[in-house]
Structures are given as structure tokens and as C-alpha cells.
């Protein structure tokens, strides 16, 4: 489990175990103190970045786990266009904006729009 936490932290650019940690009965996904997933199967978390590749697969719980901030101090405003998915859980940053979200798709193609600290990122989802 510790290796999973280290890989997840490296993948998301987080260095503090309080931002993303693994623990509990299964490989938990915890962001900014909020547990987004805790089950036998590990969840894969994506980091929203400029020019990132489209997300093409779902992970644990048939969901997408998207980190939308670079830490737990400042979050982001997240929207989905068109309304082809639902945000089912949000981990909040200290400014009460989203640090990470859990997205349940209703359709295979949509865009997640992330507005953070003067940046607007478009994360494409193209599920197979």
C-alpha cells in the first residue's frame, strides 16, 4: 500500500502524505483529508494538466478520480460539458473549492472544465 501511495503522489505531483494517502482495509484514495475511494481494488487518480491526454478508461467504482488542484491550499471550479457525467464526491481545498472530484459518466464523451488560479483547463474524456 505504501508503494501505491508513493506512485500516486508522484503521478499527481504531491509530496505530502496528507494530500494523497493510501490506507484502511483496502487501497484508499484520500485527497486533502477526504476519502474518495476505499475498496479492495485500487483507484487510479488523474492530475488535470494543460495538454493532458484524454481519459479513456474508468477505474475503481466505474468512476474517474480527477485531481484538479496542485495542492490543498487553493482549489478549482469544476464543470462538465455537456451534462454527460455527474460529480459524485468532492475533496475540498482550504479555500473551499474542489481539490479533487469523483466523476460518474452517463455518456462516453464529455469535457471536464477546470478553472483554477487564472487557468482554464479542458480535460477530454473519451471512454471506449
C-alpha angles and dihedrals in degrees: 000000000000090000089053091052091049092049091047092048091049092048093051098040094244120137101180122082089216090066099051122004140163122219146108125079093324137014098301122198110217125177123184091343095310120113108225097174135011115171145114092271116064120241122229115223124205124207115221107234136161112275095006120166116260117271105246105172139048122231136200114349091016089279144118117241108204125184105209102178133052094231144349099276101071124027135188142242109246129198135168125223124228101015091257097130142033129229102227101176136018131197108208129220121219090270089059093247122120119285092175137357138202111222125198110197122222092182135025100244128049143121127244110210116206120192113190134156096336095319128110115200126187116206112193120212117199108167119193 
